[in-house]
């Protein structure tokens, strides 16, 4: 038979002593430092673009019959901005009152019935290079073509009313106007 005084109480007492010995020491946390680096891309795509920012009316001012006999002149301009290096092409439609391929201004409220005054637009001050009146191809040479520089570029539209011959009927005195649309493609 087993003895009443077994070794079990001694084992329990030894375990308690070992546990209490552990409890008298504090746990020490170890701090570990370091760093990791990773690269990541930063991307941005700037779309090529053009914008027409400002427009000044093509104006002839007040003219008289003598001015019509020699061909009255006027001018206006618009400012556009195209991304640097982008080829562009601008053109101006024939306006609201055109007949065939001729731009015309229409008389205002001072006269009964409609009266028209023809005019032409040019890209040069000598008025020899006609402004294109239909779409073209960006990057080609000639009137309406250019390359953006990332800054505002002012495009002057030079205008002329064709000379009236002495045998032609002069238009009636009135305010004449037309509305044109400038388009830029790139």
DAKA-V459356 format. One record per pair of residues at least 24 apart in sequence whose C-alpha atoms are under 10 Angstrom apart, sorted by sequence separation. I is the first residue (numbers start at 1). J is the second residue. D is the distance in Angstrom with one decimal. If there is no record, write none. Layout:
I|J|D + I|J|D
This chain:
54|78|5.4 + 55|79|6.5 + 53|78|7.4 + 54|79|5.1 + 55|80|9.2 + 52|78|7.1 + 53|79|5.5 + 54|80|7.3 + 94|120|9.4 + 131|157|7.7 + 52|79|5.8 + 53|80|5.5 + 94|121|9.7 + 130|157|9.5 + 131|158|8.9 + 51|79|8.5 + 52|80|4.2 + 53|81|7.3 + 130|158|9.2 + 131|159|9.7 + 51|80|5.4 + 52|81|6.6 + 92|121|8.8 + 129|158|9.6 + 130|159|9.6 + 50|80|6.8 + 51|81|5.3 + 52|82|8.8 + 103|133|9.8 + 127|157|9.5 + 128|158|9.8 + 50|81|5.4 + 51|82|6.5 + 124|155|9.8 + 125|156|8.6 + 127|158|6.6 + 49|81|8.2 + 50|82|4.0 + 51|83|9.3 + 101|133|8.7 + 123|155|7.9 + 124|156|7.9 + 125|157|8.6 + 126|158|8.5 + 127|159|7.5 + 49|82|5.6 + 50|83|6.4 + 123|156|6.6 + 124|157|7.7 + 125|158|6.1 + 127|160|7.7 + 48|82|7.5 + 49|83|5.6 + 50|84|9.8 + 122|156|8.5 + 123|157|5.5 + 124|158|6.5 + 125|159|8.9 + 48|83|5.6 + 49|84|9.3 + 121|156|9.8 + 122|157|5.8 + 123|158|6.1 + 124|159|9.6 + 47|83|8.3 + 48|84|8.4 + 50|86|8.5 + 121|157|6.2 + 122|158|4.9 + 123|159|8.9 + 46|83|8.8 + 48|85|9.1 + 49|86|7.9 + 50|87|9.7 + 120|157|9.7 + 121|158|5.6 + 122|159|6.2 + 48|86|6.9 + 50|88|8.0 + 93|131|9.4 + 94|132|9.4 + 95|133|9.5 + 120|158|8.3 + 121|159|4.5 + 122|160|8.3 + 148|186|9.4 + 48|87|9.8 + 49|88|9.5 + 92|131|6.8 + 93|132|8.1 + 94|133|6.2 + 120|159|5.6 + 121|160|6.7 + 145|184|9.6 + 147|186|9.2 + 91|131|6.6 + 92|132|6.3 + 93|133|4.9 + 94|134|8.7 + 119|159|6.9 + 120|160|5.4 + 121|161|9.1 + 144|184|8.8 + 145|185|9.8 + 146|186|9.8 + 90|131|8.6 + 91|132|4.9 + 92|133|4.9 + 93|134|6.5 + 119|160|5.6 + 120|161|6.4 + 145|186|9.8 + 90|132|7.6 + 91|133|5.4 + 92|134|6.9 + 93|135|9.1 + 118|160|8.8 + 119|161|4.3 + 120|162|7.5 + 89|132|9.3 + 90|133|9.0 + 91|134|5.9 + 92|135|8.7 + 118|161|6.0 + 119|162|6.3 + 90|134|8.7 + 91|135|6.2 + 117|161|7.6 + 118|162|6.9 + 119|163|9.8 + 74|119|10.0 + 76|121|9.8 + 90|135|7.4 + 91|136|7.7 + 117|162|9.1 + 118|163|9.8 + 73|119|9.2 + 75|121|8.5 + 89|135|7.6 + 90|136|7.7 + 138|184|9.1 + 72|119|9.2 + 73|120|9.6 + 74|121|9.4 + 75|122|9.2 + 89|136|6.2 + 90|137|9.3 + 138|185|6.7 + 139|186|8.4 + 71|119|9.5 + 73|121|9.9 + 88|136|9.2 + 89|137|6.3 + 90|138|8.4 + 133|181|9.7 + 135|183|8.1 + 136|184|9.5 + 137|185|8.0 + 138|186|5.6 + 88|137|7.8 + 89|138|4.7 + 133|182|9.2 + 134|183|9.0 + 135|184|8.5 + 136|185|8.2 + 137|186|8.1 + 75|125|9.1 + 87|137|9.1 + 88|138|4.5 + 89|139|7.3 + 133|183|9.6 + 135|185|7.9 + 136|186|9.9 + 87|138|5.3 + 88|139|6.2 + 89|140|8.0 + 86|138|8.6 + 87|139|4.8 + 88|140|8.7 + 89|141|9.3 + 91|143|8.8 + 92|144|9.2 + 86|139|8.4 + 87|140|8.3 + 89|142|9.5 + 90|143|8.5 + 91|144|6.1 + 117|170|9.4 + 73|127|9.4 + 89|143|8.5 + 90|144|4.8 + 91|145|9.1 + 117|171|7.0 + 89|144|5.2 + 90|145|6.6 + 116|171|7.4 + 117|172|9.5 + 88|144|8.0 + 89|145|4.5 + 90|146|8.6 + 105|161|9.9 + 115|171|7.0 + 116|172|9.1 + 88|145|5.8 + 89|146|6.5 + 104|161|9.3 + 115|172|7.4 + 87|145|7.4 + 88|146|5.5 + 89|147|8.6 + 103|161|9.9 + 115|173|9.8 + 87|146|5.8 + 88|147|5.8 + 115|174|9.1 + 117|176|7.4 + 119|178|9.9 + 86|146|8.5 + 87|147|4.2 + 88|148|7.0 + 116|176|7.7 + 117|177|8.9 + 85|146|9.6 + 86|147|5.4 + 87|148|6.2 + 111|172|7.5 + 115|176|8.5 + 116|177|9.1 + 117|178|9.8 + 85|147|5.8 + 86|148|5.1 + 87|149|9.5 + 110|172|9.2 + 111|173|8.0 + 116|178|9.8 + 58|121|9.2 + 84|147|7.5 + 85|148|5.3 + 86|149|7.7 + 110|173|7.9 + 111|174|6.7 + 82|146|9.8 + 83|147|8.7 + 84|148|4.8 + 85|149|6.0 + 86|150|8.8 + 107|171|9.0 + 110|174|5.6 + 111|175|9.3 + 82|147|7.7 + 83|148|5.5 + 84|149|3.9 + 85|150|7.9 + 90|155|9.7 + 92|157|9.7 + 107|172|8.2 + 108|173|9.6 + 109|174|7.6 + 110|175|7.4 + 81|147|10.0 + 82|148|4.5 + 83|149|6.2 + 84|150|4.3 + 107|173|8.6 + 108|174|6.1 + 109|175|7.7 + 110|176|9.9 + 81|148|6.8 + 82|149|6.5 + 83|150|4.6 + 84|151|7.8 + 107|174|6.0 + 108|175|5.2 + 109|176|9.3 + 80|148|8.9 + 81|149|7.7 + 82|150|5.5 + 83|151|7.9 + 106|174|9.4 + 107|175|5.7 + 108|176|5.7 + 81|150|6.1 + 82|151|7.1 + 83|152|10.0 + 106|175|8.2 + 107|176|4.4 + 108|177|7.4 + 80|150|9.6 + 81|151|5.6 + 82|152|7.7 + 105|175|9.2 + 106|176|5.1 + 107|177|6.7 + 80|151|8.2 + 81|152|4.6 + 82|153|8.4 + 105|176|5.4 + 106|177|5.4 + 107|178|9.1 + 79|151|9.7 + 80|152|5.5 + 81|153|6.0 + 104|176|9.1 + 105|177|4.6 + 106|178|6.3 + 79|152|6.0 + 80|153|5.4 + 81|154|8.8 + 104|177|8.2 + 105|178|4.7 + 106|179|9.9 + 78|152|9.7 + 79|153|5.4 + 80|154|6.5 + 104|178|6.9 + 105|179|8.4 + 78|153|8.3 + 79|154|4.3 + 80|155|7.7 + 103|178|8.4 + 104|179|9.6 + 78|154|5.7 + 79|155|6.1 + 103|179|9.9 + 77|154|6.7 + 78|155|5.5 + 79|156|8.7 + 103|180|9.1 + 77|155|5.5 + 78|156|6.7 + 76|155|8.7 + 77|156|4.2 + 78|157|8.0 + 76|156|5.9 + 77|157|5.4 + 97|177|9.1 + 98|178|9.0 + 75|156|7.0 + 76|157|5.3 + 77|158|8.3 + 96|177|9.5 + 97|178|6.6 + 75|157|5.5 + 76|158|6.7 + 96|178|6.2 + 97|179|8.2 + 74|157|8.7 + 75|158|4.4 + 76|159|8.0 + 95|178|6.3 + 96|179|5.8 + 97|180|9.4 + 74|158|6.2 + 75|159|5.3 + 94|178|9.5 + 95|179|5.4 + 96|180|6.9 + 73|158|7.6 + 74|159|5.0 + 75|160|8.4 + 94|179|8.9 + 95|180|4.3 + 96|181|9.3 + 73|159|5.6 + 74|160|6.3 + 93|179|9.3 + 94|180|6.6 + 95|181|6.9 + 72|159|8.3 + 73|160|4.4 + 74|161|8.6 + 93|180|6.0 + 94|181|8.1 + 95|182|9.8 + 71|159|9.9 + 72|160|5.6 + 73|161|6.4 + 92|180|6.6 + 93|181|5.6 + 94|182|9.9 + 71|160|6.3 + 72|161|5.2 + 73|162|9.0 + 92|181|5.6 + 93|182|6.7 + 70|160|10.0 + 71|161|5.3 + 72|162|7.3 + 91|181|8.4 + 92|182|4.5 + 93|183|8.0 + 70|161|9.0 + 71|162|5.0 + 72|163|7.5 + 91|182|5.9 + 92|183|6.3 + 68|160|9.7 + 69|161|9.6 + 70|162|8.0 + 71|163|4.0 + 72|164|9.8 + 90|182|7.0 + 91|183|5.5 + 92|184|8.9 + 68|161|7.1 + 69|162|8.5 + 70|163|5.1 + 71|164|7.1 + 90|183|5.5 + 91|184|6.5 + 67|161|9.2 + 68|162|7.5 + 69|163|5.1 + 70|164|7.1 + 71|165|10.0 + 89|183|8.3 + 90|184|4.1 + 91|185|8.7 + 68|163|5.6 + 69|164|4.8 + 70|165|8.8 + 89|184|5.6 + 90|185|6.3 + 67|163|8.3 + 68|164|5.8 + 69|165|6.4 + 88|184|6.7 + 89|185|5.3 + 90|186|8.8 + 66|163|9.8 + 67|164|9.1 + 68|165|8.9 + 69|166|7.4 + 88|185|5.6 + 89|186|6.4 + 50|148|8.0 + 54|152|9.6 + 58|156|9.2 + 66|164|9.3 + 87|185|8.7 + 88|186|4.4 + 49|148|9.2 + 53|152|8.1 + 55|154|9.4 + 58|157|7.2 + 59|158|9.5 + 60|159|7.9 + 65|164|8.8 + 69|168|9.7 + 87|186|5.9 + 48|148|9.8 + 50|150|9.1 + 52|152|9.0 + 53|153|9.7 + 54|154|8.9 + 55|155|9.6 + 56|156|9.3 + 57|157|9.5 + 58|158|7.8 + 59|159|8.2 + 60|160|8.3 + 86|186|6.9 + 49|150|9.6 + 51|152|9.2 + 52|153|9.5 + 53|154|9.7 + 55|156|10.0 + 56|157|9.7 + 58|159|7.2 + 60|161|8.8 + 69|170|9.2 + 50|152|10.0 + 52|154|9.8 + 68|170|8.2 + 82|184|9.6 + 68|171|9.5 + 82|185|10.0 + 83|186|9.7 + 78|182|8.7 + 80|184|8.7 + 82|186|8.5 + 65|170|7.3 + 64|170|10.0 + 65|171|8.9 + 65|173|9.6 + 64|173|8.8 + 63|173|9.7 + 62|175|9.0 + 60|176|10.0 + 59|177|9.4 + 58|177|9.8 + 58|178|9.7 + 58|179|9.8 + 57|179|9.4 + 58|180|9.6 + 57|180|9.8 + 55|182|9.6 + 52|182|8.6 + 52|183|8.6 + 51|183|9.7 + 52|184|7.9 + 51|184|8.0 + 50|184|7.3 + 51|185|9.7 + 50|185|7.7 + 49|185|9.0 + 50|186|7.2 + 49|186|7.3 + 48|186|8.1
